[in-house]
Amino acid sequence: MTFRGTADEIQLATLTRILDDYCEQAGIEGSHPAREHLARRLIALFNGGIDSPDDIKMALDGITKDLKPGAIQP
């Protein structure tokens, strides 16, 4: 699936699923600030033309490594 420009309903649902899955695996709950940070980065990646969910997840991995230790703990 290619993501470019403005997200349509299907793309937005896919982006939401990617964020939900990623946060669940990382132990980031609901309204945790790290989740909000990742959501903003995910949208920036989408707007930058990242082509696949796997590429988005890899980019999010790089972001979570840069967070302060304990920053993603609920």
Long-range contacts (C-beta under 8 A, 24 or more apart in sequence): 1-52, 1-53, 2-51, 2-52, 3-46, 3-49, 3-50, 3-51, 3-56, 4-49, 7-46, 11-46, 14-53, 15-42, 15-43, 15-46, 15-56, 18-42, 18-53, 18-56, 18-57, 22-57, 22-60, 26-64, 26-72, 27-72, 27-73, 27-74, 28-72, 28-74, 29-74, 32-72, 32-74, 33-71, 34-64, 34-67, 34-71, 34-72, 37-63, 37-67, 38-63, 38-64
